[in-house]
Every structure is written in structure tokens, then in C-alpha cells.
Amino acid sequence: MKHLISSEQFTTDLLHELFVLADQMKSNPRDFDDALKHKVVATLFYEPSTRTRLSFESAVQRLGAKLISTENAREMSSAIKGENIHDSIRVVQGYCDAIIVRHYENDAALKATEVARVPIINAGGGTGEHPTQALLDLYTIYSFKQRISGIKIAVLGDLKNGRTIHSLLKGLALYSDIEVFGLSRKGLELPDEYIHYLRDKGITYHAISSLEDIPASIDVLYHTRTQTERMNGEEAGSGEIIIDQAVMNRFSDQSLLMHPLPRNQEISADVDSDPRAIYFKQSENGLFIRMALLYSYLG
């Protein structure tokens, strides 16, 4: 891969190599202090970010590379003067060895590759995809389950606008015997293109109507917040799917609860102490898998 734009680019062999490398970096981080000593990485974030931006920027520095960054490029770069993504990339690539892009348009990272001579990494695009989030989600599942094939997963919340869901499902479709349950409130259902994608890959998808429809033995519950910033007031509505300790008590001791964060009210704070609630460990894993990804491109 010259660039990383979509989870469709992954293979199971590539993922396994990245998982092994991330494990090594987690166990022996000092071994990689100077791995990218003479490299410079740029982060261009046209949308707000905490975990993705900081974990990428930490990854860059922990690997010994230099960082140049703009965290609010929509307003604090020449984009506000009308500069298009092509021109921005043409300029920034003259200063660095790779560019990490988050953008409010679904296809901005893909557009960037049309003129880029350095690797472009998609750090989230509109309501489309977020492939490095899928990397850390798959890595987290693998870390806890020691497998991905054969898992049953329930995806909850905003399935329409949640780019983390879209990329994760494409990543899961690489594996065998996957079963997916989808639960959202009306109007936020998983788009047909992703349902068709799963079915074309032999993945069973169940659109369900309540938490009670999820098997008690489910391997993973993957919740997401409602993307209100992408809706008008009427669309935002109400009727969130809430997971609290009473809900978690319905599920197996081996059922994992994940969330890409940030969360709002969809997961109650009383669940945080449940050992099955692994969303903060999931977030931490983002550092190591992004270190592995950067090293695979620039090492």
C-alpha cells in the first residue's frame, strides 16, 4: 500500500504482521526510539480530534521522527482562504515524508492521493471511513480473544454516520464465520451499501430492534455515539440505546464492550469498572498500532 484510504486495502496477512509489530512495540517501546529518526510526518486535521490526533502524534515522536501539525486546518490553514486539498498536499509534501489527513469530506484523503508523492494516511473522512480506527479495533479484539474469525459482534448506535463502524465491518469481512447484529434507532440504520458488502463477503448481518435480540453469548458489543454534528435538529432526535450495568449483566463474562470514543450518554459511567468494558484499553491500543503502521511505511 502506497497510501491507506480504506479498510478494503487490508489483508489478513498484513493485519497479522501489524498486530505482531504492535505487540513488540508495546512490550519493548525503547527498542524503537530511533526507528524513524530522520523522518518528518505531517498531521492535517480539518475536523476535531483527541484520540486519533494525539495517538498519531505520540506515535511519530516515540519512533524518533519529527512532527509538523495543524489541528484545526479548516479554519487555521489556507483552506479558509479557499485553498483546495490538492494544492495543500502539493505544498505540505515538500516538508515531510508522510501526511496524515482527517477531513469533513468522505473522499478528501482519496483526492489527496491524486497528487501525493508521499504516503497519505486517512485518519477519518466525513461519514465514510476511518481505517486506522478499524486497525486498533481489530487489534483490540485479537488481543483479548486471540482470534477474529468466528466472532459474533453487535454494532450499536449511529450505524448510518459512524465511519468507525463502516471501516470495522470491512475489516471483519476479511475473516471467516463472522456474524454481525446491528441495532440503531430509526433513521440511523446501517446503509445498504455496507449490508450488501458484508453479504457479498459471506457475512451474516441481522438488523435487530432491541438489546434483547442480541445473544447473551455475544463476543463483542461495539457501541457508538450519535453523530449530531452531521445532522439537523430534527434528525438528531432522541431515543439513544443505553448500556448500563443492568444491561451488561445480561451478557456473558466473556462479552467485551467497546466504543471508539468520545461517548455521550450511551454508556453509563457505572459500567467503567466492569472488566468487560475495554474502551480505554482500546483507545490506548491506538498508539501502538499506529506506531506499527508508521513504521511499516517509513521504517
C-alpha positions in Angstrom: 0.0 0.0 0.0 1.4 3.3 -1.0 -1.5 5.1 0.8 -4.0 4.0 3.4 -7.5 5.2 2.4 -9.9 2.3 3.2 -10.1 -0.9 5.2 -10.7 -2.6 1.9 -7.0 -2.4 1.3 -6.2 -4.7 4.3 -5.4 -8.4 4.0 -5.3 -10.8 6.9 -1.5 -11.3 6.5 -0.9 -7.6 6.6 -3.1 -7.2 9.8 -1.3 -10.1 11.5 2.1 -8.5 10.7 0.9 -5.2 12.2 -0.5 -6.9 15.3 2.8 -8.7 15.9 4.7 -5.5 15.5 2.4 -3.6 17.7 2.8 -6.2 20.4 6.6 -5.8 20.1 6.3 -2.0 20.4 4.0 -2.4 23.4 6.4 -4.8 25.2 9.7 -3.1 24.3 8.9 0.5 23.3 12.5 1.7 23.8 13.7 -0.6 21.0 12.1 1.7 18.5 13.1 5.1 19.9 15.2 6.0 16.8 13.3 3.9 14.2 12.2 6.9 12.2 15.0 9.3 13.4 15.4 11.2 10.1 11.7 11.3 9.1 9.2 14.1 9.3 5.4 13.4 9.5 2.6 16.0 8.9 -0.8 15.8 10.5 -3.6 17.8 8.8 -6.8 17.7 10.8 -9.7 19.6 9.3 -12.1 18.2 11.9 -11.7 18.0 15.7 -9.9 15.0 17.2 -8.4 14.0 20.6 -7.5 10.3 20.4 -6.6 9.9 16.7 -4.5 13.1 16.5 -2.7 12.7 19.8 -2.1 9.0 19.4 -0.6 9.6 15.9 1.5 12.5 17.1 2.7 10.5 20.1 3.5 7.6 17.7 5.5 9.8 15.5 7.6 11.1 18.4 8.0 7.8 20.1 9.5 6.4 16.9 12.0 9.3 16.9 10.5 11.2 13.9 9.8 14.9 13.8 6.2 16.3 13.7 4.6 19.2 11.9 0.9 19.7 12.5 -2.2 21.7 12.2 -5.1 20.6 14.4 -7.9 22.9 13.0 -6.9 23.1 9.4 -10.4 24.0 8.3 -10.1 27.4 10.0 -6.4 27.7 10.8 -4.8 26.9 7.5 -5.0 28.3 4.0 -8.2 26.2 3.5 -10.1 29.2 5.0 -8.7 31.3 2.1 -10.0 28.8 -0.4 -7.1 26.5 -1.0 -8.2 23.1 -2.2 -6.9 19.8 -0.9 -4.8 19.2 -4.0 -2.8 22.4 -3.5 -2.5 21.8 0.2 -1.0 18.4 -0.3 1.3 19.6 -3.1 2.7 22.2 -0.6 2.9 20.1 2.6 4.5 17.1 1.0 7.5 19.3 0.3 8.1 19.5 4.1 7.6 15.8 5.1 7.8 12.1 4.4 4.1 11.2 5.1 0.8 13.0 5.6 -2.0 12.0 8.0 -5.3 13.6 7.0 -8.6 13.9 8.8 -11.3 15.7 6.8 -15.0 16.5 6.8 -15.4 15.2 3.2 -15.7 11.5 2.7 -13.2 11.4 -0.2 -10.7 14.0 0.7 -7.9 11.5 1.5 -8.5 9.8 -1.8 -8.3 13.2 -3.6 -5.0 13.8 -1.8 -3.5 10.6 -3.3 -4.1 12.0 -6.8 -1.2 14.5 -6.4 0.8 13.0 -3.5 4.3 11.6 -3.8 4.4 10.7 -0.1 2.1 8.3 1.7 -1.3 9.6 2.6 -3.0 8.0 5.7 -6.7 8.5 6.1 -7.4 9.5 9.8 -11.2 9.7 9.2 -13.2 11.2 6.4 -16.7 12.5 6.9 -19.3 9.7 7.2 -17.2 7.4 5.1 -14.3 5.5 6.6 -11.7 5.6 9.4 -9.3 2.7 8.6 -6.8 3.3 11.4 -9.6 3.1 13.9 -10.6 -0.2 12.4 -6.9 -1.3 12.8 -7.0 -0.6 16.5 -10.4 -2.1 16.9 -9.3 -5.4 15.2 -6.1 -5.4 17.2 -8.0 -5.0 20.4 -10.4 -7.8 19.6 -7.4 -10.0 18.6 -5.5 -9.1 21.8 -8.4 -10.1 24.1 -9.8 -13.0 22.1 -6.7 -14.3 20.4 -8.8 -14.7 17.2 -11.1 -12.7 15.0 -12.5 -15.4 12.8 -15.7 -16.9 14.3 -16.7 -13.9 16.4 -20.2 -12.6 16.9 -20.4 -8.8 17.2 -23.2 -6.4 17.8 -22.7 -2.9 16.4 -24.9 -0.3 18.1 -25.8 3.4 17.8 -25.3 5.6 14.8 -24.7 3.0 12.1 -25.5 5.5 9.3 -22.9 8.2 10.0 -20.4 6.3 12.1 -17.3 5.9 10.0 -15.7 3.7 12.6 -18.5 1.2 12.1 -18.1 1.3 8.3 -14.3 0.6 8.4 -14.6 -2.0 11.2 -17.2 -4.0 9.2 -15.0 -4.0 6.1 -12.1 -5.3 8.2 -14.1 -8.0 9.8 -15.3 -9.1 6.3 -11.7 -10.4 5.7 -12.3 -13.2 8.3 -14.4 -16.3 8.2 -17.6 -17.2 10.2 -18.3 -13.6 11.3 -21.9 -12.8 12.4 -23.0 -9.2 12.9 -26.0 -7.8 14.7 -27.0 -4.2 14.0 -29.1 -2.1 16.4 -29.9 1.6 15.9 -32.8 3.9 16.3 -35.0 4.6 13.3 -33.2 6.7 10.6 -29.7 5.7 11.7 -29.7 2.2 10.3 -26.6 0.7 8.5 -26.6 1.9 4.9 -27.5 -0.7 2.3 -24.0 -0.5 0.7 -22.4 -1.9 3.8 -25.1 -4.6 4.2 -24.5 -5.7 0.6 -20.7 -5.6 1.1 -21.0 -7.9 4.1 -23.3 -10.3 2.4 -21.1 -10.4 -0.7 -18.3 -11.5 1.6 -20.4 -14.2 3.1 -21.0 -12.4 6.4 -24.4 -12.8 8.1 -26.0 -9.5 9.1 -29.0 -9.2 11.4 -30.9 -5.9 11.6 -32.4 -6.1 15.1 -34.9 -3.9 17.0 -33.8 -4.2 20.7 -30.9 -5.1 23.0 -32.9 -8.3 23.9 -32.3 -9.6 20.4 -28.6 -9.8 21.0 -27.4 -13.3 22.1 -26.2 -13.4 25.7 -23.0 -15.1 24.4 -22.1 -12.3 22.1 -18.3 -11.8 21.8 -18.2 -8.1 21.3 -20.7 -5.2 21.8 -19.4 -2.2 19.8 -21.3 1.0 20.7 -21.1 4.4 19.1 -22.4 7.9 19.8 -24.9 9.7 17.6 -23.1 11.9 15.2 -25.2 15.0 15.9 -22.7 17.3 14.2 -23.7 15.7 10.9 -27.5 16.2 11.4 -30.1 18.9 11.7 -32.1 19.2 14.9 -34.9 17.0 13.7 -32.6 14.2 12.6 -30.7 14.2 15.9 -33.9 13.4 17.7 -33.8 11.2 20.9 -34.1 7.6 21.9 -30.4 6.6 22.5 -29.6 3.0 23.1 -28.2 3.0 26.6 -25.9 0.4 28.1 -25.7 0.4 31.8 -24.7 -2.3 34.3 -28.1 -3.9 34.3 -27.8 -4.4 30.5 -24.2 -5.7 30.9 -25.5 -8.3 33.4 -27.4 -9.9 30.6 -24.3 -10.9 28.8 -21.5 -13.5 29.2 -18.5 -12.9 31.3 -16.5 -13.1 28.1 -18.5 -10.5 26.2 -16.4 -7.4 25.5 -17.8 -3.8 25.5 -16.0 -1.5 23.0 -16.5 2.1 22.0 -14.3 4.3 19.7 -15.0 7.3 22.0 -15.9 10.0 22.7 -19.0 8.8 24.4 -22.0 10.8 25.5 -24.8 9.1 27.5 -24.9 5.8 25.5 -22.6 4.0 28.0 -23.3 4.8 31.7 -20.3 5.6 33.9 -21.3 2.7 36.2 -20.0 0.3 33.5 -16.5 1.7 33.6 -15.4 -0.6 36.4 -16.7 -3.7 34.6 -13.7 -5.7 33.4 -15.5 -6.4 30.1 -15.6 -2.6 29.4 -12.3 -2.2 27.5 -12.8 1.1 25.6 -10.0 2.9 27.4 -7.6 0.0 26.7 -8.9 0.0 23.2 -8.0 3.7 22.9 -4.5 3.1 24.3 -4.0 0.4 21.7 -4.4 3.1 19.1 -0.9 4.3 20.0 0.9 1.0 19.3 -1.0 0.0 16.2 -0.3 3.5 14.7 3.3 3.2 15.6 3.4 -0.1 13.8 1.6 1.4 10.8 4.0 4.4 10.6 7.0 2.1 10.9 5.7 -0.2 8.1 5.5 2.9 5.8 8.7 4.7 6.8 10.9 2.3 8.7 
